[in-house]
Amino acid sequence: MGYRVAIVGATGNVGREMLNILEELNFPVDEIHAIASRKSKGVEVSFGDRTVKCQDIEQFDFASVDIVLMSAGGAVSREWSERIGKAGPIVIDNSSAFRRDPDVPLIVPEVNPDAVKDAKKKNIIANPNCSTAQLVVALKPLHDAARIKRVVVSTYQSVSGAGKEGMDELWNQTKAIYGLGDARPKKFPKQIAFNVIPFIGAFNEDGYTDEEQKMWDETHKMLDPNIKLTVTCVRVPVFVGHSESVTVEFDRPIEPDEARAILREAPGVLVVDKQEHDGYITPVDAAGEFAVYVSRIRKDPTVENGLSFWVVSDNLRKGAALNAVQIAQLLDETGTIKPSSGYRSITV
C-alpha cells in the first residue's frame, strides 16, 4: 500500500528533483502524477526508469490524490494550495506563500517534527527557504546544547536558487565573456559570471532584502523567536549548492571540539572539519548529496561564548525537494495521513 502523489511544477528544477528523491528514498507511491501549466501538458518527465506525461493543472482532479508536492512558485501556490487542501490532499508547498501563516506549519523534520500536528488546519505544510533549511539543521543541535543568543550569517547562494533561468544566465554569460559575446544581465540585476551580487529578492524599507527577512522569520518560527539574527544574502557564480558563513554567540561556553561532537550525532548533519588544505566542504562536493555539511568550526574570540563555522548543502535537495519528501515521510511515520490501497501505477 502506498500513496497517490501529485507533483505540481514537475518540469522545473525542484519538481524534477522531487520525482528523483521520491524514487531514491523508496517513498511508498501507488500513483504518481506530474502536473504543470497547460503549455507544458504532455511534456515528459522521469520517475525512476519510467516516463510520466504532464497533466494540465486546470483539468486535474486533486481529490484523487493524497499528497501534493507544490513547486510552481508563490503565485501558483497562492491561487491553488488552499483550493487543493480543501479537496482533501495535504499540500507540501515549496514557495514562500504560506510560511508566515500561523495556521500553516513550517517544517524541517530534523528541527521541529512536532509541528506536523497542525498539518490538518489547512491541509498545507510550508517548506522553508533553501538557505534557512540548511542553517536551522546546523543550529538546532547546538541550540539544544548551549542556547543560542545571536547569529550572524552571510550566504553564498547558487544561481539554481533562481531557477533554470538563473542557471542559463550564468552559463550564457560565461560563454559570452570568453567569446566576446553579449554578457548583459537579464535574470539578475548585475552580471553574475565572474562576479558576486549582494542582493537577492527585493529591498525592504529597512535596507534588508525580503530574502534576508525570510531567514530570520523562518528561523524564529521553527527554532526560537528569541534568537537575534542578522543576515546578508549574496548570489555567487555557482550552479548548485548554497554556502553560509555562520557566527554564533551562545549562553554558555562551548568549545569547538564539543560542537563537533554534538554535530556529528545530529540528524542530517555531516562534519568534515580538518585543518588541511582540503579538509572542508565546497558546493561542488555537496551537489547531489542529502546532508548538511559543517566545516571550519572554530572559536570566535570577539564575543563571549562565540563559534564560527561553514555550512554547505545542495539547495535543490535539502533546501527544497529533499525536505519536501522528508515532510511526506513524516506525515506517513506519524500516521497523520494513511496510505491509499492499490497497486503501484504511473500516469502516462
ZIVENHU-V335251 format. One record per backbone hydrogen bond with DSSP energy under -0.5 kcal/mol. CO is the residue of the C=O (numbers start at 0). NH is the residue of the N-H. Records with the same first field share a line. If there is no record, write none. Layout:
CO=NH + NH
//
This chain:
1=339
2=4 + 29 + 30
3=65 + 66
4=32
5=7 + 68
6=8 + 9 + 34
7=70
8=11
11=15
12=16
13=17
14=18
15=19
16=20
17=21
18=22
19=23
20=24
21=26
22=25
26=28
27=2 + 29
29=344
30=4
31=346
32=6 + 34
33=54
34=8 + 9
35=56
36=39
37=40
39=42
42=53
44=51
46=49
49=46
51=44
53=41
54=35
55=58 + 59
59=61
60=63
61=64
65=89
66=5
67=69 + 91
68=7 + 70
69=93
72=76
73=77
74=78
75=79
76=80
79=83
80=84
81=85
82=86
83=86 + 87 + 88
84=87
89=67 + 91
90=92 + 124
91=69
92=126
95=98
97=100
100=103
102=104
104=106 + 125
107=110 + 111
108=112
111=114
112=115
113=116
114=117
115=118
117=120
118=122 + 123
122=90
123=104
124=92
125=106
128=132
129=133
130=134
131=135
132=136
133=137
134=138
135=139
136=140
137=141
138=142
139=143
140=144
141=145
142=146
145=250 + 251
146=250
148=227
149=248
150=229
151=246
152=231
153=244
155=242
156=235
157=160
158=161
159=162
162=165 + 166
163=167
164=168
165=169
166=170
167=171
168=172
169=173
170=174
171=175
172=176
173=177
174=178
175=180
176=179
180=182
191=194
194=236
195=197
196=198 + 234
199=201 + 210
201=209
203=206
207=203
208=212
209=213
210=214
211=215
212=216
213=217
214=218
215=219
216=220
217=221
218=222 + 223
223=226
227=150
229=152
231=154
233=156
234=196
235=237
237=158
238=159
241=312
242=155
243=245 + 310
244=153
245=308
246=151
247=306
248=148 + 149
254=258
255=259
256=260
257=261
258=262
259=263
260=264
261=264
262=265
265=268
267=291
269=271 + 293
273=275
275=278
278=273
281=285
282=286
285=288
290=292
291=269
292=311
293=271
294=309
297=307
298=300
299=302
302=305
304=249
305=299
306=247
307=297
308=245
309=294
310=243
311=292
312=241 + 314
313=316 + 317 + 318
315=320
316=319 + 321 + 322
319=323
320=324
321=325
322=326
323=327
324=328
325=329
326=330
327=331
328=332
329=333
330=335 + 336
331=334
339=1
344=31
345=347
346=52
//
